[in-house]
Amino acid sequence: MNSAAAVAAPLDDPFYYLTNFEFVLAWVTERHGDLLGEAEWGFHVAFAALPRASRALLVRMVMRKGEHFRPSRLAYPEIDAEAGDTEAALAPLVAAGLVEAAPALELATLFAQLRLPELRQALAEEIRAAGLPPAAGKSVLREALLARDASPRPLAAWWPDAPEEVVRLTVMATCDRLRLMFFGNLRQDWSEFVLAELGHQRFEAVPFGVDARAFCHREEVDAYLALHALRGRLEEGEAPVELAAAVPARPANPWLASRHARLCLALGRQAERQGEGGLALSLYGRAGWPAPAASGEGRIRLLRLAERRGETRKALALAEPLARLSHDEAEAQALERLLPRLRRRLGLSPRAISTEPVPERFTLRLPGPAWVEGAVRDHLHHEAAPVHYVENTLITGLFGLLCWEALFAALPGAFFHPFQSGPADLYREDFLARRREYFDDCLARLEDGRYRQTIRDNWRMKVGIANPFVHWGALSEELLEQALECIPPEHLRACFERLLGDLRTNRAGLPDLVQFLPEAPAGEPRYRLIEVKGPGDRLQDNQRRWLAFFRRHGIPAAVCQLNWEETA
């Protein structure tokens, strides 16, 4: 099955979530069996031996947040109807070791599980010892008591009169690993099945065989989980100096290597914010080299930080060969600014740099303040020259519709489950090279006029289906038709080729507005793109690059500087 709607269980089945979970389990064991270890196979066997009510209860727990639960909060009518009550469904899970009956609880877990009146009973001695008033609120209790050194213990030891014991799911890590092997990421979760069944999310049906999968080696799954765990610890506030020591060597897999670089970059940014410049330099180095395959942002951050720390000669020694090697527009733009500064600091003559074309500009003064793009749109709009707000949606949307076939080509390593909004290798270096023939065929339609019908057909046939470049809510049929009538195909081709040069970076920075001019005299542009800047705002680097590109290719684009009228 290649369609998400086809694999999602109908929601009128009270055990739909169990059916979906069992589908994932079967899918993973069939396609990733050689990557499963003792824990995963043991779970598979133990889960299959459970009664249905117990399997359903375990899945309900897996799909909820955290690992600790109070049985009284695990009441589900379909489970109670089959097992009699929650305790009856829970007992086989405890017997199989999938749930721990009376785990030792840390104070933080206690605060998460108990209500305020219960906390006052369970922690009465600790509250008195801390000198807190009996009526203290939960936040006051948390702040005071979590700072105290208290050993974990079962709930009955904290609170002998507790009406029930807290239980702990012991297989969450195993289930997360299985979810990762199915989706190829931990961003997607079990709700994907429900959203697909409800029709809230629709995905292109791409054929793939039993050998199509996200991971080829168990070590790759381990590496992903390790990097994900470190990122989570960083987001929870753990010090980067501690996390940096735990970062593993860069994986050989290019996809995982990019995740490794992004983690090092995030750690470096946090270290720099905390004033740990030496650590930040080291982490930016790990993120950015070897060049140009790693993170360009990491390289530029390293050079800028080295400059601020007075390590000018080191920065120049790294920057000059990088300027000769880099094919990244954003990096080249940053180096053009950085290199002259570094050379001046060292008393060297600045080398000639390319000059950026100056974009056309005009100024408006309107009543306000208000939404700047909306104010300019409404002021310029009239029936003969309609204006639309399209920031990053029009050019990319036309590209996604024209090149649908290329984006969803069923190539090895691109699609491996039914819930993908785009190819897994979308931002990898070889994405275009692997599909050059497909993209050439799509772009050739701009030469012979077939592109209009292709875009119209895909807009009608694919409406609502996820595409990484098509934002359906922003691409009305009226906007589509006006764009196809007024934007020349040679302009579209130039923009599409630039998108393909760096899909991740170049999909952003496009102008805010488009104005169509269908009644323009022959030989004059029948549209113009407008980047709006409000008071005190200035062009971002990615916007400057697009505007320079438009200028070089004769594409009509302007910057509107908006000022508000002064009021009495």
GUDREN-32868 format. One record per residue (C-alpha): residue in one letter; x, y, z. Coordinates in steps of 0.001 Angstrom, whole numbers, padded with zeros to 6 digits, always signed. Layout:
<pts>
AXYZ/...
</pts>
This chain:
<pts>
M+000000+000000+000000/N+001385+003409-000984/S-001480+005701+000031/A-001726+007125+003555/A-005511+007033+003376/A-005378+003343+002435/V-003281+002317+005449/A-005057+004409+008127/A-007706+002509+010080/P-011278+003913+009917/L-012101+006023+012960/D-015451+004305+013512/D-013432+001299+014706/P-012994+001901+018475/F-009569+000198+018283/Y-008394+002208+015242/Y-005225+003312+017073/L-004303-000299+017814/T-004772-001248+014160/N-002509+001637+013101/F+000176+000691+015626/E+000102-002954+014528/F+000416-001815+010907/V+003615+000090+011788/L+004963-002861+013764/A+004365-005235+010851/W+005806-002741+008352/V+008999-002270+010349/T+009574-005954+011056/E+009054-006763+007374/R+011301-004009+005985/H+013778-003489+008843/G+013995-006948+010352/D+017766-007076+009938/L+018097-003820+011928/L+016070-004976+014923/G+017863-006004+018087/E+016929-008165+021038/A+014816-005428+022649/E+012713-004818+019519/W+012176-008524+018754/G+011397-009178+022409/F+008794-006434+022377/H+007304-007785+019143/V+006867-011262+020647/A+005553-010020+024003/F+003123-007586+022389/A+001667-010239+020076/A+000978-012537+023061/L-001132-009964+024933/P-004935-009905+024990/R-006398-007209+022760/A-007450-004953+025655/S-003894-004979+027031/R-002395-004278+023610/A-004802-001380+023226/L-003947+000037+026647/L-000227-000141+025933/V-000700+001707+022634/R-002789+004361+024397/M+000110+004872+026823/V+002680+004976+024017/M+000690+007681+022255/R+000457+009849+025359/K+003122+012155+026750/G+005687+010793+029193/E+006277+007346+030669/H+004475+007642+034043/F+000733+007211+034448/R-001910+006933+037122/P-004228+004002+036348/S-007269+006143+037155/R-006328+008363+034215/L-006100+005426+031791/A-009823+004736+031535/Y-011001+004147+027956/P-014530+002845+027270/E-013562+000347+024568/I-010845-001152+026816/D-013072-001281+029885/A-015835-002894+027831/E-013485-005693+026780/A-011348-006201+029902/G-013762-005139+032627/D-011601-002268+033890/T-008191-000628+033484/E-006541-002745+036185/A-007528-005954+034390/A-006005-004687+031128/L-002917-003432+032964/A-002069-006690+034765/P-000778-008581+031669/L+001414-005590+030782/V+003009-005686+034225/A+003433-009464+034029/A+005170-009134+030637/G+007539-006447+031954/L+006178-003831+029539/V+004914-001746+032458/E+006528-001304+035874/A+003970-001447+038680/A+005623+000679+041387/P+008586+002590+039958/A+010772+004871+042046/L+009637+008440+041441/E+011728+011581+041520/L+010214+014711+042992/A+009755+016242+039535/T+007690+013223+038462/L+005648+013465+041644/F+004776+017081+040847/A+003711+016048+037341/Q+001458+013239+038579/L-000235+014690+041683/R-002680+017541+042099/L-001947+020293+044629/P-004063+018865+047502/E-002404+015474+046971/L+001061+017039+046975/R+000312+018725+050281/Q-000535+015332+051772/A+002303+013392+050140/L+004976+015994+050933/A+003698+017244+054275/E+006967+016478+056086/E+009106+018024+053338/I+006899+021142+053329/R+007286+021574+057099/A+011041+020927+056922/A+011399+023608+054248/G+009504+026105+056428/L+006787+026592+053824/P+003219+027539+054750/P+000665+024681+054395/A-001292+026724+051839/A+001696+027321+049542/G+000910+027061+045833/K+002270+024411+043505/S+004849+026677+041875/V+006178+027749+045292/L+006395+024134+046427/R+008103+023107+043212/E+010745+025820+043396/A+011530+025123+047051/L+011403+021331+047107/L+013023+020460+043782/A+016197+022156+044989/R+016382+019723+047917/D+018212+016421+047603/A+015511+013728+047767/S+016096+010153+046662/P+013558+008593+044253/R+011048+006203+045836/P+007718+004574+044934/L+004586+006641+045467/A+003600+004514+048475/A+006858+005501+050154/W+006228+009175+049502/W+002572+008912+050421/P+001481+005775+052354/D-002201+006751+052028/A-002059+007166+048247/P-005249+005818+046623/E-003259+004171+043789/E+000282+003560+042613/V+001846+005320+039622/V+002977+002947+036864/R+005756+003402+034286/L+005846+002358+030664/T+009182+000585+030156/V+009165+000308+026358/M+008821+003926+025235/A+012397+003992+023910/T+011736+000820+021916/C+008512+002233+020481/D+010283+005488+019567/R+012912+003461+017708/L+010192+001609+015804/R+008453+004918+014983/L+011756+006332+013757/M+012381+003373+011462/F+008883+003748+009993/F+008824+007525+009438/G+012561+008108+009054/N+012278+010934+011609/L+010923+011614+015102/R+009052+014729+013975/Q+006081+012679+012800/D+004027+010670+015260/W+001028+008367+015486/S-001426+011205+014802/E-000434+011074+011111/F-002794+008117+010664/V-005726+009998+012203/L-005094+013172+010200/A-004905+011139+006995/E-008141+009296+007816/L-009895+012599+008570/G-008608+014023+005292/H-006758+016838+007065/Q-003512+015642+005517/R-003179+014057+002097/F+000003+012651+000609/E+001060+011762-002906/A+000844+008023-003562/V+004376+007043-004602/P+005165+003409-005414/F+007979+001853-003392/G+009079-001713-002830/V+009640-003746+000291/D+013312-002752+000229/A+012524+000993+000418/R+013485+002213+003876/A+015060+005132+005712/F+017959+003255+007322/C+020305+000620+005962/H+022301-000122+009121/R+021385-000334+012796/E+024261+002019+013585/E+022478+004718+011577/V+019393+004398+013784/D+021629+004568+016873/A+023342+007699+015540/Y+020030+009435+014812/L+018717+008662+018308/A+021937+009858+019944/L+021886+013163+018052/H+018176+013620+018796/A+018731+013009+022513/L+021552+015571+022643/R+019378+018167+020887/G+016633+017516+023439/R+019058+017998+026321/L+020200+021289+024806/E+016594+022499+024528/E+016066+021570+028181/G+018883+023915+029156/E+021849+021614+029701/A+025208+023358+029368/P+026810+023100+025900/V+030213+022299+027427/E+028770+019077+028841/L+026891+018191+025658/A+029860+018926+023383/A+031857+016174+025075/A+029064+013711+024304/V+028700+014556+020605/P+029798+011485+018610/A+032072+011538+015592/R+030420+012678+012379/P+028564+009763+010738/A+029652+008655+007276/N+026030+008736+006085/P+025603+012204+004409/W+022042+012621+005710/L+023080+011936+009304/A+026230+014031+008830/S+024015+017042+008067/R+022073+016428+011300/H+025387+016182+013146/A+026476+019533+011659/R+023189+021205+012676/L+023595+019943+016250/C+027163+021270+016465/L+025938+024587+015046/A+023159+024832+017669/L+025602+023978+020456/G+028058+026547+019122/R+025420+029294+019044/Q+024466+028566+022649/A+028107+028476+023750/E+028699+031829+022032/R+025648+033352+023758/Q+027055+032189+027091/G+030424+033776+026407/E+032307+030523+025816/G+034086+031669+022673/G+036709+028935+022536/L+034104+026191+022791/A+031934+027933+020186/L+034868+028088+017743/S+035491+024375+018201/L+031833+023519+017632/Y+031517+025776+014585/G+034587+024044+013204/R+032948+020660+013674/A+029792+021988+011990/G+031513+023685+009080/W+034398+021526+007965/P+035320+019784+005767/A+034069+022420+003313/P+032013+022710+001220/A+030028+019610+002198/A+029181+020674+005765/S+027355+023714+007181/G+028089+027025+005464/E+026530+028853+008386/G+028948+027101+010723/R+031918+028275+008651/I+030760+031898+008527/R+029991+031951+012248/L+033456+030607+012981/L+035083+033302+010836/R+033053+036125+012381/L+033720+034911+015909/A+037445+034553+015195/E+037423+038126+013881/R+035730+039424+017044/R+038242+037545+019195/G+041137+039204+017376/E+042204+036007+015575/T+042306+037889+012275/R+045159+036033+010634/K+043540+032667+011362/A+040218+033907+009983/L+041817+035193+006772/A+043767+031959+006261/L+040496+030055+006372/A+038356+032570+004475/E+040476+033101+001348/P+040582+029475+000139/L+036931+029139+001125/A+036011+032036-001158/R+037622+030185-004075/L+035859+026892-003305/S+032374+027865-002167/H+029403+027470-004494/D+026943+028650-001830/E+025443+032079-002633/A+024794+032964+001011/E+028317+032019+001989/A+029817+033913-000955/Q+027800+036996+000015/A+029053+036830+003612/L+032665+036307+002481/E+032495+039338+000167/R+031798+041463+003239/L+034197+039682+005566/L+037350+039415+003444/P+037936+043162+002888/R+037575+043783+006647/L+040054+041052+007513/R+042590+042299+004954/R+042298+045895+006209/R+042853+044751+009803/L+046097+043111+008703/G+047200+046120+006655/L+046664+044358+003344/S+045060+045949+000308/P+041445+044904-000145/R+040826+042846-003249/A+038161+043832-005744/I+034744+042396-005006/S+031733+042078-007252/T+029223+044903-007042/E+025631+044032-006251/P+023039+045456-008689/V+020978+048210-007057/P+017259+047369-007026/E+014600+049816-008158/R+013035+051638-005190/F+009976+053785-004533/T+008527+055344-001390/L+004971+055519-000076/R+003527+057451+002851/L+000273+055949+004122/P-001983+056199+007169/G-000936+053838+009895/P+000567+052067+011620/A-000877+048847+010194/W+000226+045610+008554/V+002837+047023+006177/E+002458+044532+003316/G-001334+044726+003519/A-001290+048530+003528/V+000855+048672+000378/R-001174+045933-001305/D-004463+047746-000677/H-003049+051103-001767/L-001647+049822-005082/H-004480+047442-005924/H-007094+048333-008502/E-009160+046309-010922/A-006892+046871-013917/A-003729+046123-011912/P-004532+043637-009106/V-002023+043128-006269/H-001625+039915-004225/Y+000342+039121-001072/V+002438+036111-002121/E+005623+036079-000005/N+007536+032837-000796/T+004396+031145-002162/L+003852+032160-005807/I+007165+031353-007521/T+007693+028292-005350/G+004084+027175-005889/L+004345+027420-009684/F+007619+025504-009479/G+006051+022760-007340/L+003082+022394-009686/L+005155+022307-012881/C+007786+019949-011457/W+005436+017657-009503/E+006517+014613-011476/A+010211+015289-010782/L+009697+015999-007073/F+007768+012768-006542/A+009856+010501-008768/A+010102+007096-007084/L+013874+006901-006807/P+015730+004693-004308/G+016054+006346-000918/A+013463+009039-001652/F+010198+007489-000437/F+009747+004711+002108/H+006397+005238+003872/P+002958+006588+002886/F+003087+009793+004972/Q+005808+011763+003155/S+005112+015327+002065/G+008176+015225-000178/P+011273+013178-000996/A+013578+012363+001910/D+016616+013512-000089/L+015136+016920-000998/Y+018013+018920+000489/R+020861+016528-000180/E+023654+017481-002554/D+022786+014896-005181/F+019038+015642-005262/L+019094+017472-008602/A+021730+015250-010198/R+019602+012156-009551/R+016560+013809-011170/R+018136+016016-013818/E+016305+014179-016606/Y+012937+014608-014861/F+013495+018317-014211/D+014754+018901-017759/D+011526+017407-019090/C+009395+019581-016793/L+011296+022788-017584/A+011194+022047-021320/R+007459+022668-021141/L+008256+026327-020532/E+009811+026423-024005/D+006921+024928-025976/G+003976+026356-024007/R+002838+023110-022368/Y+003680+024486-018917/R+000361+026311-018533/Q-001700+023158-018974/T+000625+021119-016756/I+000322+023666-013939/R-003454+023935-014340/D-003905+020147-014424/N-001792+019594-011319/W-003558+022429-009477/R-006910+020739-010115/M-005893+017078-009722/K-003509+017435-006780/V-005301+020105-004737/G-004750+019508-001011/I-001980+016930-001479/A+001182+017834+000459/N+003995+019263-001639/P+007014+020987-000042/F+006683+023932-002455/V+002916+024347-002821/H+000968+026244-000150/W-002579+025539-001223/G-004181+028210+000933/A-002113+030926-000738/L-002511+029776-004360/S-006027+030561-005567/E-007167+029792-009096/E-007499+033534-009797/L-003886+034164-008735/L-002717+031164-010733/E-004408+032301-013931/Q-003165+035869-013615/A+000391+034600-013089/L+000229+032298-016107/E-001118+035148-018241/C+001344+037844-017178/I+004668+036227-016165/P+006783+035244-019190/P+007966+031625-019256/E+011613+032719-019572/H+011294+034536-016230/L+009763+031457-014634/R+012542+029275-015990/A+015239+031573-014612/C+013598+031565-011169/F+013071+027808-011189/E+016691+027160-012127/R+017810+029385-009238/L+015540+027472-006860/L+017117+024226-007999/G+020552+025651-007287/D+019820+025599-003534/L+016320+024433-002676/R+016660+024936+001067/T+018016+028491+000950/N+016446+029948-002188/R+012859+029036-001365/A+012902+032024+001030/G+013593+035726+000472/L+011134+036205-002416/P+009214+039508-002612/D+006079+040136-000573/L+003720+041277-003333/V+003024+040726-006994/Q+001158+043277-009121/F-000228+042120-012447/L-000421+044602-015311/P-002425+042809-018016/E-003154+046065-019890/A+000486+047182-020107/P+001568+048422-023584/A+003287+045946-025872/G+006896+045448-024906/E+006351+046594-021307/P+006366+044179-018325/R+002932+042828-017466/Y+003765+042287-013811/R+006141+043408-011093/L+007340+041917-007823/I+007444+044220-004790/E+009420+043806-001573/V+007894+045954+001172/K+009962+047498+003964/G+008345+049334+006832/P+009882+052101+008953/G+013253+051002+010339/D+013223+047728+008405/R+015945+046750+005953/L+016579+044088+003369/Q+017691+040683+004578/D+020570+038941+002842/N+018406+036350+001085/Q+016132+039166-000196/R+019151+041084-001498/R+020321+038003-003388/W+016922+037529-005047/L+016680+041237-005959/A+020168+041146-007473/F+019175+038052-009440/F+016026+039771-010733/R+018061+042795-011819/R+020568+040659-013721/H+017809+038748-015532/G+015560+041682-016374/I+012790+040505-014065/P+010694+043500-012904/A+011095+043902-009137/A+011188+046875-006792/V+011588+047716-003127/C+008810+049806-001590/Q+009870+051845+001443/L+006752+052525+003484/N+006512+055422+005930/W+003513+056278+008067/E+001799+059634+007786/E+002267+061860+010805/T-000877+062459+012822/A-001764+065463+014936/
</pts>
